Amino acid sequence: MGAVAASTGAMPAIPAMAATINIPGIGDFDVPPEFEQPVQQLNQQIQQALTAMPVAPQAPMAAPQLQLPSFGAPNLQGMFQSTPANIALDAAKTKVGAQYSWGAAGPYSFDCSGLVQWAYRQAGVELPRTSFEQSHVGAPVAFQELQPGDIVITNGGSHVGMYAGDGKLLNAVQSGDPVSYTTLRPDMVVTARRIV
């Protein structure tokens, strides 16, 4: 019987000292010490940019008071509601360009149902994980009645995306393709669902 040798491997120890990038309004980020010189240069550039910015006046001048005539404008209150579907779609739009990764549910990479689940979670709505399960949530919607934020099941039930309006589907399509908008036709739809 042979002996077993343990090794720490080829990973070098990381020194406790690290360079720090300070981004005002965002925070401090530690980077490995070998980047100390570029970090110092970056910090200097940030400070120079901040000092070059004009300072806002301390006491703003009072704006003249104007009385505008009333033209009987419609009451727009309530027309632009922040529904879960709108919030979810807005969240998904921030992920355009994120990489597709099978089984991933964000926040940096996604598969199709992971993107939909993540987006609706940002709106406070928990959805099931798979496109098949998602095809059974909410209320069914006809293609002609689709609204932005509705979820749309395609490819025989194996794919899901979010309707973005104007005949476009926002989705994580396949490996090698980032999250993007694709064309949506009625013949592609297995079911569409509205999360209420």
CNS distance restraints for C-alpha pairs under 8 A (distance, minus, plus):
assign (resid  15 and name CA) (resid  33 and name CA) 7.88 0.50 0.50
assign (resid  17 and name CA) (resid  32 and name CA) 7.99 0.50 0.50
assign (resid  17 and name CA) (resid  33 and name CA) 6.61 0.50 0.50
assign (resid  18 and name CA) (resid  30 and name CA) 5.89 0.50 0.50
assign (resid  18 and name CA) (resid  31 and name CA) 5.69 0.50 0.50
assign (resid  18 and name CA) (resid  32 and name CA) 5.17 0.50 0.50
assign (resid  18 and name CA) (resid  33 and name CA) 4.69 0.50 0.50
assign (resid  18 and name CA) (resid  36 and name CA) 7.52 0.50 0.50
assign (resid  19 and name CA) (resid  30 and name CA) 5.63 0.50 0.50
assign (resid  19 and name CA) (resid  31 and name CA) 5.30 0.50 0.50
assign (resid  19 and name CA) (resid  32 and name CA) 6.23 0.50 0.50
assign (resid  19 and name CA) (resid  33 and name CA) 5.37 0.50 0.50
assign (resid  19 and name CA) (resid  35 and name CA) 6.90 0.50 0.50
assign (resid  19 and name CA) (resid  36 and name CA) 5.01 0.50 0.50
assign (resid  19 and name CA) (resid  39 and name CA) 6.68 0.50 0.50
assign (resid  20 and name CA) (resid  28 and name CA) 6.25 0.50 0.50
assign (resid  20 and name CA) (resid  29 and name CA) 5.39 0.50 0.50
assign (resid  20 and name CA) (resid  30 and name CA) 4.41 0.50 0.50
assign (resid  20 and name CA) (resid  31 and name CA) 6.10 0.50 0.50
assign (resid  20 and name CA) (resid  36 and name CA) 7.87 0.50 0.50
assign (resid  20 and name CA) (resid  39 and name CA) 6.97 0.50 0.50
assign (resid  21 and name CA) (resid  28 and name CA) 5.52 0.50 0.50
assign (resid  21 and name CA) (resid  29 and name CA) 5.07 0.50 0.50
assign (resid  21 and name CA) (resid  30 and name CA) 6.38 0.50 0.50
assign (resid  21 and name CA) (resid  31 and name CA) 7.52 0.50 0.50
assign (resid  21 and name CA) (resid  39 and name CA) 5.96 0.50 0.50
assign (resid  21 and name CA) (resid  40 and name CA) 7.74 0.50 0.50
assign (resid  21 and name CA) (resid  42 and name CA) 7.54 0.50 0.50
assign (resid  21 and name CA) (resid  43 and name CA) 6.29 0.50 0.50
assign (resid  22 and name CA) (resid  26 and name CA) 7.99 0.50 0.50
assign (resid  22 and name CA) (resid  27 and name CA) 5.90 0.50 0.50
assign (resid  22 and name CA) (resid  28 and name CA) 4.46 0.50 0.50
assign (resid  22 and name CA) (resid  29 and name CA) 6.51 0.50 0.50
assign (resid  22 and name CA) (resid  43 and name CA) 6.51 0.50 0.50
assign (resid  23 and name CA) (resid  27 and name CA) 5.37 0.50 0.50
assign (resid  23 and name CA) (resid  28 and name CA) 6.24 0.50 0.50
assign (resid  23 and name CA) (resid  43 and name CA) 7.87 0.50 0.50
assign (resid  23 and name CA) (resid  46 and name CA) 7.49 0.50 0.50
assign (resid  31 and name CA) (resid  35 and name CA) 6.77 0.50 0.50
assign (resid  31 and name CA) (resid  36 and name CA) 7.80 0.50 0.50
assign (resid  32 and name CA) (resid  36 and name CA) 7.38 0.50 0.50
assign (resid  35 and name CA) (resid  39 and name CA) 6.04 0.50 0.50
assign (resid  36 and name CA) (resid  40 and name CA) 6.12 0.50 0.50
assign (resid  37 and name CA) (resid  41 and name CA) 6.34 0.50 0.50
assign (resid  38 and name CA) (resid  42 and name CA) 6.10 0.50 0.50
assign (resid  39 and name CA) (resid  43 and name CA) 6.08 0.50 0.50
assign (resid  40 and name CA) (resid  44 and name CA) 6.20 0.50 0.50
assign (resid  41 and name CA) (resid  45 and name CA) 6.22 0.50 0.50
assign (resid  42 and name CA) (resid  46 and name CA) 6.18 0.50 0.50
assign (resid  43 and name CA) (resid  47 and name CA) 6.21 0.50 0.50
assign (resid  44 and name CA) (resid  48 and name CA) 6.08 0.50 0.50
assign (resid  45 and name CA) (resid  49 and name CA) 6.10 0.50 0.50
assign (resid  46 and name CA) (resid  50 and name CA) 6.20 0.50 0.50
assign (resid  47 and name CA) (resid  51 and name CA) 6.19 0.50 0.50
assign (resid  48 and name CA) (resid  52 and name CA) 6.10 0.50 0.50
assign (resid  49 and name CA) (resid  53 and name CA) 6.41 0.50 0.50
assign (resid  76 and name CA) (resid  80 and name CA) 7.64 0.50 0.50
assign (resid  82 and name CA) (resid  86 and name CA) 5.95 0.50 0.50
assign (resid  82 and name CA) (resid  87 and name CA) 6.26 0.50 0.50
assign (resid  83 and name CA) (resid  87 and name CA) 6.22 0.50 0.50
assign (resid  84 and name CA) (resid  88 and name CA) 5.90 0.50 0.50
assign (resid  84 and name CA) (resid 120 and name CA) 7.01 0.50 0.50
assign (resid  84 and name CA) (resid 123 and name CA) 5.13 0.50 0.50
assign (resid  84 and name CA) (resid 124 and name CA) 7.40 0.50 0.50
assign (resid  84 and name CA) (resid 125 and name CA) 7.28 0.50 0.50
assign (resid  84 and name CA) (resid 195 and name CA) 7.67 0.50 0.50
assign (resid  84 and name CA) (resid 196 and name CA) 7.75 0.50 0.50
assign (resid  85 and name CA) (resid  89 and name CA) 6.07 0.50 0.50
assign (resid  85 and name CA) (resid 120 and name CA) 7.33 0.50 0.50
assign (resid  85 and name CA) (resid 123 and name CA) 7.62 0.50 0.50
assign (resid  85 and name CA) (resid 148 and name CA) 7.08 0.50 0.50
assign (resid  85 and name CA) (resid 149 and name CA) 4.34 0.50 0.50
assign (resid  85 and name CA) (resid 150 and name CA) 6.54 0.50 0.50
assign (resid  85 and name CA) (resid 195 and name CA) 6.82 0.50 0.50
assign (resid  86 and name CA) (resid  90 and name CA) 6.10 0.50 0.50
assign (resid  86 and name CA) (resid 148 and name CA) 6.85 0.50 0.50
assign (resid  86 and name CA) (resid 149 and name CA) 5.68 0.50 0.50
assign (resid  87 and name CA) (resid  91 and name CA) 6.18 0.50 0.50
assign (resid  87 and name CA) (resid 119 and name CA) 7.92 0.50 0.50
assign (resid  87 and name CA) (resid 120 and name CA) 7.62 0.50 0.50
assign (resid  87 and name CA) (resid 122 and name CA) 7.29 0.50 0.50
assign (resid  87 and name CA) (resid 123 and name CA) 5.43 0.50 0.50
assign (resid  88 and name CA) (resid  92 and name CA) 6.17 0.50 0.50
assign (resid  88 and name CA) (resid 116 and name CA) 7.97 0.50 0.50
assign (resid  88 and name CA) (resid 119 and name CA) 4.56 0.50 0.50
assign (resid  88 and name CA) (resid 120 and name CA) 4.67 0.50 0.50
assign (resid  88 and name CA) (resid 121 and name CA) 7.50 0.50 0.50
assign (resid  88 and name CA) (resid 122 and name CA) 6.24 0.50 0.50
assign (resid  88 and name CA) (resid 123 and name CA) 5.43 0.50 0.50
assign (resid  88 and name CA) (resid 149 and name CA) 6.59 0.50 0.50
assign (resid  89 and name CA) (resid  93 and name CA) 6.14 0.50 0.50
assign (resid  89 and name CA) (resid 119 and name CA) 6.71 0.50 0.50
assign (resid  89 and name CA) (resid 120 and name CA) 7.95 0.50 0.50
assign (resid  89 and name CA) (resid 148 and name CA) 7.11 0.50 0.50
assign (resid  89 and name CA) (resid 149 and name CA) 5.10 0.50 0.50
assign (resid  89 and name CA) (resid 162 and name CA) 7.00 0.50 0.50
assign (resid  89 and name CA) (resid 164 and name CA) 7.16 0.50 0.50
assign (resid  90 and name CA) (resid  94 and name CA) 6.76 0.50 0.50
assign (resid  91 and name CA) (resid  95 and name CA) 7.22 0.50 0.50
assign (resid  91 and name CA) (resid 119 and name CA) 5.38 0.50 0.50
assign (resid  91 and name CA) (resid 122 and name CA) 6.73 0.50 0.50
assign (resid  92 and name CA) (resid  96 and name CA) 7.15 0.50 0.50
assign (resid  92 and name CA) (resid 115 and name CA) 6.94 0.50 0.50
assign (resid  92 and name CA) (resid 116 and name CA) 7.50 0.50 0.50
assign (resid  92 and name CA) (resid 118 and name CA) 7.99 0.50 0.50
assign (resid  92 and name CA) (resid 119 and name CA) 5.26 0.50 0.50
assign (resid  92 and name CA) (resid 170 and name CA) 7.60 0.50 0.50
assign (resid  93 and name CA) (resid 170 and name CA) 7.63 0.50 0.50
assign (resid  95 and name CA) (resid 108 and name CA) 7.87 0.50 0.50
assign (resid  95 and name CA) (resid 179 and name CA) 6.58 0.50 0.50
assign (resid  96 and name CA) (resid 178 and name CA) 7.05 0.50 0.50
assign (resid  96 and name CA) (resid 179 and name CA) 4.80 0.50 0.50
assign (resid  96 and name CA) (resid 180 and name CA) 5.32 0.50 0.50
assign (resid  97 and name CA) (resid 178 and name CA) 4.87 0.50 0.50
assign (resid  97 and name CA) (resid 179 and name CA) 5.06 0.50 0.50
assign (resid  97 and name CA) (resid 180 and name CA) 6.43 0.50 0.50
assign (resid  98 and name CA) (resid 108 and name CA) 6.17 0.50 0.50
assign (resid  98 and name CA) (resid 109 and name CA) 5.55 0.50 0.50
assign (resid  98 and name CA) (resid 110 and name CA) 7.36 0.50 0.50
assign (resid  98 and name CA) (resid 178 and name CA) 5.27 0.50 0.50
assign (resid  98 and name CA) (resid 179 and name CA) 5.37 0.50 0.50
assign (resid  99 and name CA) (resid 108 and name CA) 7.21 0.50 0.50
assign (resid  99 and name CA) (resid 109 and name CA) 4.86 0.50 0.50
assign (resid  99 and name CA) (resid 110 and name CA) 6.55 0.50 0.50
assign (resid  99 and name CA) (resid 172 and name CA) 7.93 0.50 0.50
assign (resid  99 and name CA) (resid 175 and name CA) 7.94 0.50 0.50
assign (resid  99 and name CA) (resid 176 and name CA) 7.43 0.50 0.50
assign (resid  99 and name CA) (resid 177 and name CA) 6.78 0.50 0.50
assign (resid  99 and name CA) (resid 178 and name CA) 4.48 0.50 0.50
assign (resid  99 and name CA) (resid 179 and name CA) 6.33 0.50 0.50
assign (resid 100 and name CA) (resid 104 and name CA) 7.75 0.50 0.50
assign (resid 100 and name CA) (resid 109 and name CA) 5.57 0.50 0.50
assign (resid 100 and name CA) (resid 110 and name CA) 5.00 0.50 0.50
assign (resid 100 and name CA) (resid 111 and name CA) 5.44 0.50 0.50
assign (resid 100 and name CA) (resid 172 and name CA) 5.85 0.50 0.50
assign (resid 100 and name CA) (resid 173 and name CA) 7.14 0.50 0.50
assign (resid 100 and name CA) (resid 174 and name CA) 6.09 0.50 0.50
assign (resid 100 and name CA) (resid 175 and name CA) 5.33 0.50 0.50
assign (resid 100 and name CA) (resid 176 and name CA) 6.63 0.50 0.50
assign (resid 100 and name CA) (resid 177 and name CA) 6.21 0.50 0.50
assign (resid 100 and name CA) (resid 178 and name CA) 5.49 0.50 0.50
assign (resid 100 and name CA) (resid 179 and name CA) 6.60 0.50 0.50
assign (resid 101 and name CA) (resid 109 and name CA) 5.86 0.50 0.50
assign (resid 101 and name CA) (resid 110 and name CA) 5.32 0.50 0.50
assign (resid 101 and name CA) (resid 111 and name CA) 5.37 0.50 0.50
assign (resid 101 and name CA) (resid 174 and name CA) 7.81 0.50 0.50
assign (resid 101 and name CA) (resid 175 and name CA) 6.18 0.50 0.50
assign (resid 102 and name CA) (resid 110 and name CA) 6.95 0.50 0.50
assign (resid 102 and name CA) (resid 111 and name CA) 4.99 0.50 0.50
assign (resid 102 and name CA) (resid 174 and name CA) 7.98 0.50 0.50
assign (resid 102 and name CA) (resid 175 and name CA) 7.26 0.50 0.50
assign (resid 103 and name CA) (resid 110 and name CA) 7.14 0.50 0.50
assign (resid 103 and name CA) (resid 111 and name CA) 5.77 0.50 0.50
assign (resid 103 and name CA) (resid 114 and name CA) 7.14 0.50 0.50
assign (resid 104 and name CA) (resid 109 and name CA) 5.94 0.50 0.50
assign (resid 104 and name CA) (resid 110 and name CA) 4.46 0.50 0.50
assign (resid 104 and name CA) (resid 111 and name CA) 5.37 0.50 0.50
assign (resid 104 and name CA) (resid 114 and name CA) 5.93 0.50 0.50
assign (resid 105 and name CA) (resid 109 and name CA) 6.74 0.50 0.50
assign (resid 105 and name CA) (resid 110 and name CA) 4.88 0.50 0.50
assign (resid 105 and name CA) (resid 111 and name CA) 6.52 0.50 0.50
assign (resid 105 and name CA) (resid 113 and name CA) 7.60 0.50 0.50
assign (resid 105 and name CA) (resid 114 and name CA) 3.87 0.50 0.50
assign (resid 105 and name CA) (resid 115 and name CA) 5.95 0.50 0.50
assign (resid 105 and name CA) (resid 117 and name CA) 7.25 0.50 0.50
assign (resid 105 and name CA) (resid 118 and name CA) 6.21 0.50 0.50
assign (resid 106 and name CA) (resid 110 and name CA) 5.27 0.50 0.50
assign (resid 106 and name CA) (resid 114 and name CA) 6.79 0.50 0.50
assign (resid 106 and name CA) (resid 115 and name CA) 6.81 0.50 0.50
assign (resid 106 and name CA) (resid 118 and name CA) 6.49 0.50 0.50
assign (resid 107 and name CA) (resid 118 and name CA) 7.51 0.50 0.50
assign (resid 110 and name CA) (resid 114 and name CA) 5.42 0.50 0.50
assign (resid 110 and name CA) (resid 115 and name CA) 5.41 0.50 0.50
assign (resid 110 and name CA) (resid 172 and name CA) 6.51 0.50 0.50
assign (resid 110 and name CA) (resid 179 and name CA) 7.87 0.50 0.50
assign (resid 111 and name CA) (resid 115 and name CA) 6.19 0.50 0.50
assign (resid 111 and name CA) (resid 172 and name CA) 5.56 0.50 0.50
assign (resid 111 and name CA) (resid 173 and name CA) 7.39 0.50 0.50
assign (resid 111 and name CA) (resid 174 and name CA) 7.43 0.50 0.50
assign (resid 112 and name CA) (resid 116 and name CA) 6.70 0.50 0.50
assign (resid 112 and name CA) (resid 131 and name CA) 7.54 0.50 0.50
assign (resid 112 and name CA) (resid 159 and name CA) 6.30 0.50 0.50
assign (resid 112 and name CA) (resid 160 and name CA) 5.65 0.50 0.50
assign (resid 112 and name CA) (resid 161 and name CA) 6.35 0.50 0.50
assign (resid 112 and name CA) (resid 171 and name CA) 5.98 0.50 0.50
assign (resid 112 and name CA) (resid 172 and name CA) 4.60 0.50 0.50
assign (resid 112 and name CA) (resid 173 and name CA) 6.30 0.50 0.50
assign (resid 113 and name CA) (resid 117 and name CA) 6.00 0.50 0.50
assign (resid 113 and name CA) (resid 129 and name CA) 6.17 0.50 0.50
assign (resid 113 and name CA) (resid 130 and name CA) 5.43 0.50 0.50
assign (resid 113 and name CA) (resid 131 and name CA) 5.28 0.50 0.50
assign (resid 113 and name CA) (resid 134 and name CA) 7.72 0.50 0.50
assign (resid 113 and name CA) (resid 159 and name CA) 7.30 0.50 0.50
assign (resid 113 and name CA) (resid 160 and name CA) 5.87 0.50 0.50
assign (resid 113 and name CA) (resid 161 and name CA) 7.33 0.50 0.50
assign (resid 114 and name CA) (resid 118 and name CA) 5.92 0.50 0.50
assign (resid 114 and name CA) (resid 129 and name CA) 6.48 0.50 0.50
assign (resid 114 and name CA) (resid 130 and name CA) 7.57 0.50 0.50
assign (resid 115 and name CA) (resid 119 and name CA) 6.02 0.50 0.50
assign (resid 115 and name CA) (resid 161 and name CA) 7.91 0.50 0.50
assign (resid 115 and name CA) (resid 171 and name CA) 7.23 0.50 0.50
assign (resid 115 and name CA) (resid 172 and name CA) 6.81 0.50 0.50
assign (resid 116 and name CA) (resid 120 and name CA) 6.20 0.50 0.50
assign (resid 116 and name CA) (resid 151 and name CA) 7.64 0.50 0.50
assign (resid 116 and name CA) (resid 160 and name CA) 7.52 0.50 0.50
assign (resid 116 and name CA) (resid 161 and name CA) 6.50 0.50 0.50
assign (resid 116 and name CA) (resid 162 and name CA) 6.83 0.50 0.50
assign (resid 117 and name CA) (resid 121 and name CA) 6.12 0.50 0.50
assign (resid 117 and name CA) (resid 126 and name CA) 6.99 0.50 0.50
assign (resid 117 and name CA) (resid 127 and name CA) 5.45 0.50 0.50
assign (resid 117 and name CA) (resid 128 and name CA) 6.93 0.50 0.50
assign (resid 117 and name CA) (resid 129 and name CA) 6.41 0.50 0.50
assign (resid 118 and name CA) (resid 122 and name CA) 6.49 0.50 0.50
assign (resid 119 and name CA) (resid 123 and name CA) 6.93 0.50 0.50
assign (resid 120 and name CA) (resid 124 and name CA) 6.49 0.50 0.50
assign (resid 120 and name CA) (resid 125 and name CA) 5.21 0.50 0.50
assign (resid 120 and name CA) (resid 126 and name CA) 6.61 0.50 0.50
assign (resid 120 and name CA) (resid 127 and name CA) 7.07 0.50 0.50
assign (resid 121 and name CA) (resid 125 and name CA) 4.92 0.50 0.50
assign (resid 121 and name CA) (resid 126 and name CA) 5.45 0.50 0.50
assign (resid 121 and name CA) (resid 127 and name CA) 7.47 0.50 0.50
assign (resid 127 and name CA) (resid 134 and name CA) 6.77 0.50 0.50
assign (resid 127 and name CA) (resid 137 and name CA) 7.72 0.50 0.50
assign (resid 128 and name CA) (resid 133 and name CA) 5.84 0.50 0.50
assign (resid 128 and name CA) (resid 134 and name CA) 5.84 0.50 0.50
assign (resid 129 and name CA) (resid 133 and name CA) 6.85 0.50 0.50
assign (resid 129 and name CA) (resid 134 and name CA) 7.13 0.50 0.50
assign (resid 130 and name CA) (resid 134 and name CA) 6.09 0.50 0.50
assign (resid 131 and name CA) (resid 135 and name CA) 6.05 0.50 0.50
assign (resid 131 and name CA) (resid 153 and name CA) 7.01 0.50 0.50
assign (resid 131 and name CA) (resid 157 and name CA) 6.70 0.50 0.50
assign (resid 131 and name CA) (resid 158 and name CA) 6.00 0.50 0.50
assign (resid 131 and name CA) (resid 159 and name CA) 5.83 0.50 0.50
assign (resid 131 and name CA) (resid 160 and name CA) 5.55 0.50 0.50
assign (resid 132 and name CA) (resid 136 and name CA) 7.25 0.50 0.50
assign (resid 132 and name CA) (resid 157 and name CA) 6.00 0.50 0.50
assign (resid 132 and name CA) (resid 158 and name CA) 6.63 0.50 0.50
assign (resid 133 and name CA) (resid 137 and name CA) 7.25 0.50 0.50
assign (resid 135 and name CA) (resid 152 and name CA) 7.93 0.50 0.50
assign (resid 135 and name CA) (resid 153 and name CA) 6.33 0.50 0.50
assign (resid 135 and name CA) (resid 157 and name CA) 7.43 0.50 0.50
assign (resid 135 and name CA) (resid 191 and name CA) 6.76 0.50 0.50
assign (resid 135 and name CA) (resid 192 and name CA) 7.39 0.50 0.50
assign (resid 135 and name CA) (resid 193 and name CA) 6.94 0.50 0.50
assign (resid 136 and name CA) (resid 193 and name CA) 7.79 0.50 0.50
assign (resid 137 and name CA) (resid 193 and name CA) 6.79 0.50 0.50
assign (resid 137 and name CA) (resid 194 and name CA) 8.00 0.50 0.50
assign (resid 137 and name CA) (resid 195 and name CA) 7.09 0.50 0.50
assign (resid 138 and name CA) (resid 193 and name CA) 5.60 0.50 0.50
assign (resid 138 and name CA) (resid 194 and name CA) 5.23 0.50 0.50
assign (resid 138 and name CA) (resid 195 and name CA) 4.50 0.50 0.50
assign (resid 138 and name CA) (resid 196 and name CA) 6.20 0.50 0.50
assign (resid 139 and name CA) (resid 193 and name CA) 5.28 0.50 0.50
assign (resid 139 and name CA) (resid 194 and name CA) 5.12 0.50 0.50
assign (resid 139 and name CA) (resid 195 and name CA) 6.59 0.50 0.50
assign (resid 139 and name CA) (resid 196 and name CA) 7.39 0.50 0.50
assign (resid 140 and name CA) (resid 191 and name CA) 7.04 0.50 0.50
assign (resid 140 and name CA) (resid 192 and name CA) 5.79 0.50 0.50
assign (resid 140 and name CA) (resid 193 and name CA) 4.59 0.50 0.50
assign (resid 140 and name CA) (resid 194 and name CA) 6.33 0.50 0.50
assign (resid 141 and name CA) (resid 145 and name CA) 6.25 0.50 0.50
assign (resid 141 and name CA) (resid 146 and name CA) 6.45 0.50 0.50
assign (resid 141 and name CA) (resid 191 and name CA) 7.52 0.50 0.50
assign (resid 141 and name CA) (resid 192 and name CA) 5.29 0.50 0.50
assign (resid 141 and name CA) (resid 193 and name CA) 5.46 0.50 0.50
assign (resid 141 and name CA) (resid 194 and name CA) 6.38 0.50 0.50
assign (resid 142 and name CA) (resid 146 and name CA) 6.56 0.50 0.50
assign (resid 142 and name CA) (resid 192 and name CA) 6.84 0.50 0.50
assign (resid 143 and name CA) (resid 186 and name CA) 6.23 0.50 0.50
assign (resid 143 and name CA) (resid 189 and name CA) 7.73 0.50 0.50
assign (resid 143 and name CA) (resid 192 and name CA) 7.17 0.50 0.50
assign (resid 146 and name CA) (resid 150 and name CA) 6.51 0.50 0.50
assign (resid 146 and name CA) (resid 163 and name CA) 7.20 0.50 0.50
assign (resid 146 and name CA) (resid 165 and name CA) 7.87 0.50 0.50
assign (resid 146 and name CA) (resid 192 and name CA) 7.72 0.50 0.50
assign (resid 147 and name CA) (resid 163 and name CA) 6.79 0.50 0.50
assign (resid 147 and name CA) (resid 164 and name CA) 7.69 0.50 0.50
assign (resid 147 and name CA) (resid 165 and name CA) 6.55 0.50 0.50
assign (resid 148 and name CA) (resid 162 and name CA) 7.39 0.50 0.50
assign (resid 148 and name CA) (resid 163 and name CA) 5.08 0.50 0.50
assign (resid 148 and name CA) (resid 164 and name CA) 4.71 0.50 0.50
assign (resid 148 and name CA) (resid 165 and name CA) 5.14 0.50 0.50
assign (resid 149 and name CA) (resid 162 and name CA) 5.52 0.50 0.50
assign (resid 149 and name CA) (resid 163 and name CA) 5.40 0.50 0.50
assign (resid 149 and name CA) (resid 164 and name CA) 6.31 0.50 0.50
assign (resid 149 and name CA) (resid 194 and name CA) 7.77 0.50 0.50
assign (resid 150 and name CA) (resid 162 and name CA) 5.71 0.50 0.50
assign (resid 150 and name CA) (resid 163 and name CA) 5.38 0.50 0.50
assign (resid 150 and name CA) (resid 192 and name CA) 6.82 0.50 0.50
assign (resid 150 and name CA) (resid 193 and name CA) 5.78 0.50 0.50
assign (resid 150 and name CA) (resid 194 and name CA) 4.87 0.50 0.50
assign (resid 150 and name CA) (resid 195 and name CA) 6.82 0.50 0.50
assign (resid 151 and name CA) (resid 160 and name CA) 6.77 0.50 0.50
assign (resid 151 and name CA) (resid 161 and name CA) 5.74 0.50 0.50
assign (resid 151 and name CA) (resid 162 and name CA) 4.55 0.50 0.50
assign (resid 151 and name CA) (resid 163 and name CA) 6.09 0.50 0.50
assign (resid 151 and name CA) (resid 192 and name CA) 5.66 0.50 0.50
assign (resid 151 and name CA) (resid 193 and name CA) 5.26 0.50 0.50
assign (resid 151 and name CA) (resid 194 and name CA) 6.49 0.50 0.50
assign (resid 151 and name CA) (resid 195 and name CA) 7.86 0.50 0.50
assign (resid 152 and name CA) (resid 160 and name CA) 5.51 0.50 0.50
assign (resid 152 and name CA) (resid 161 and name CA) 5.42 0.50 0.50
assign (resid 152 and name CA) (resid 162 and name CA) 5.94 0.50 0.50
assign (resid 152 and name CA) (resid 163 and name CA) 6.51 0.50 0.50
assign (resid 152 and name CA) (resid 169 and name CA) 7.94 0.50 0.50
assign (resid 152 and name CA) (resid 189 and name CA) 6.70 0.50 0.50
assign (resid 152 and name CA) (resid 190 and name CA) 7.69 0.50 0.50
assign (resid 152 and name CA) (resid 191 and name CA) 6.11 0.50 0.50
assign (resid 152 and name CA) (resid 192 and name CA) 4.29 0.50 0.50
assign (resid 152 and name CA) (resid 193 and name CA) 6.40 0.50 0.50
assign (resid 153 and name CA) (resid 157 and name CA) 5.61 0.50 0.50
assign (resid 153 and name CA) (resid 158 and name CA) 7.37 0.50 0.50
assign (resid 153 and name CA) (resid 159 and name CA) 5.66 0.50 0.50
assign (resid 153 and name CA) (resid 160 and name CA) 4.44 0.50 0.50
assign (resid 153 and name CA) (resid 161 and name CA) 6.73 0.50 0.50
assign (resid 153 and name CA) (resid 189 and name CA) 5.96 0.50 0.50
assign (resid 153 and name CA) (resid 190 and name CA) 5.45 0.50 0.50
assign (resid 153 and name CA) (resid 191 and name CA) 5.28 0.50 0.50
assign (resid 153 and name CA) (resid 192 and name CA) 5.95 0.50 0.50
assign (resid 154 and name CA) (resid 158 and name CA) 6.60 0.50 0.50
assign (resid 154 and name CA) (resid 159 and name CA) 5.16 0.50 0.50
assign (resid 154 and name CA) (resid 160 and name CA) 6.08 0.50 0.50
assign (resid 154 and name CA) (resid 188 and name CA) 5.63 0.50 0.50
assign (resid 154 and name CA) (resid 189 and name CA) 4.86 0.50 0.50
assign (resid 154 and name CA) (resid 190 and name CA) 5.18 0.50 0.50
assign (resid 154 and name CA) (resid 191 and name CA) 7.26 0.50 0.50
assign (resid 155 and name CA) (resid 159 and name CA) 5.63 0.50 0.50
assign (resid 155 and name CA) (resid 188 and name CA) 6.88 0.50 0.50
assign (resid 155 and name CA) (resid 189 and name CA) 7.66 0.50 0.50
assign (resid 155 and name CA) (resid 190 and name CA) 7.31 0.50 0.50
assign (resid 156 and name CA) (resid 190 and name CA) 6.15 0.50 0.50
assign (resid 157 and name CA) (resid 190 and name CA) 6.23 0.50 0.50
assign (resid 159 and name CA) (resid 173 and name CA) 7.96 0.50 0.50
assign (resid 160 and name CA) (resid 171 and name CA) 7.13 0.50 0.50
assign (resid 161 and name CA) (resid 169 and name CA) 5.95 0.50 0.50
assign (resid 161 and name CA) (resid 170 and name CA) 5.65 0.50 0.50
assign (resid 161 and name CA) (resid 171 and name CA) 4.53 0.50 0.50
assign (resid 161 and name CA) (resid 172 and name CA) 7.29 0.50 0.50
assign (resid 162 and name CA) (resid 169 and name CA) 5.56 0.50 0.50
assign (resid 162 and name CA) (resid 170 and name CA) 5.16 0.50 0.50
assign (resid 162 and name CA) (resid 171 and name CA) 6.41 0.50 0.50
assign (resid 163 and name CA) (resid 167 and name CA) 7.67 0.50 0.50
assign (resid 163 and name CA) (resid 168 and name CA) 6.18 0.50 0.50
assign (resid 163 and name CA) (resid 169 and name CA) 4.68 0.50 0.50
assign (resid 163 and name CA) (resid 170 and name CA) 6.23 0.50 0.50
assign (resid 164 and name CA) (resid 168 and name CA) 5.42 0.50 0.50
assign (resid 164 and name CA) (resid 169 and name CA) 5.50 0.50 0.50
assign (resid 164 and name CA) (resid 170 and name CA) 5.95 0.50 0.50
assign (resid 165 and name CA) (resid 169 and name CA) 7.61 0.50 0.50
assign (resid 167 and name CA) (resid 183 and name CA) 5.98 0.50 0.50
assign (resid 167 and name CA) (resid 184 and name CA) 5.25 0.50 0.50
assign (resid 167 and name CA) (resid 185 and name CA) 7.01 0.50 0.50
assign (resid 168 and name CA) (resid 181 and name CA) 6.00 0.50 0.50
assign (resid 168 and name CA) (resid 182 and name CA) 5.52 0.50 0.50
assign (resid 168 and name CA) (resid 183 and name CA) 4.74 0.50 0.50
assign (resid 168 and name CA) (resid 184 and name CA) 5.33 0.50 0.50
assign (resid 169 and name CA) (resid 181 and name CA) 5.38 0.50 0.50
assign (resid 169 and name CA) (resid 182 and name CA) 5.21 0.50 0.50
assign (resid 169 and name CA) (resid 183 and name CA) 6.12 0.50 0.50
assign (resid 169 and name CA) (resid 184 and name CA) 5.84 0.50 0.50
assign (resid 170 and name CA) (resid 179 and name CA) 7.27 0.50 0.50
assign (resid 170 and name CA) (resid 180 and name CA) 5.69 0.50 0.50
assign (resid 170 and name CA) (resid 181 and name CA) 4.46 0.50 0.50
assign (resid 170 and name CA) (resid 182 and name CA) 6.53 0.50 0.50
assign (resid 171 and name CA) (resid 179 and name CA) 5.58 0.50 0.50
assign (resid 171 and name CA) (resid 180 and name CA) 5.75 0.50 0.50
assign (resid 171 and name CA) (resid 181 and name CA) 6.35 0.50 0.50
assign (resid 171 and name CA) (resid 182 and name CA) 7.48 0.50 0.50
assign (resid 172 and name CA) (resid 177 and name CA) 7.43 0.50 0.50
assign (resid 172 and name CA) (resid 178 and name CA) 6.42 0.50 0.50
assign (resid 172 and name CA) (resid 179 and name CA) 4.37 0.50 0.50
assign (resid 172 and name CA) (resid 180 and name CA) 6.55 0.50 0.50
assign (resid 173 and name CA) (resid 177 and name CA) 6.39 0.50 0.50
assign (resid 173 and name CA) (resid 178 and name CA) 7.41 0.50 0.50
assign (resid 173 and name CA) (resid 179 and name CA) 6.79 0.50 0.50
assign (resid 173 and name CA) (resid 180 and name CA) 7.72 0.50 0.50
assign (resid 174 and name CA) (resid 178 and name CA) 7.85 0.50 0.50
assign (resid 184 and name CA) (resid 188 and name CA) 6.83 0.50 0.50
assign (resid 184 and name CA) (resid 189 and name CA) 7.99 0.50 0.50
assign (resid 185 and name CA) (resid 189 and name CA) 7.25 0.50 0.50
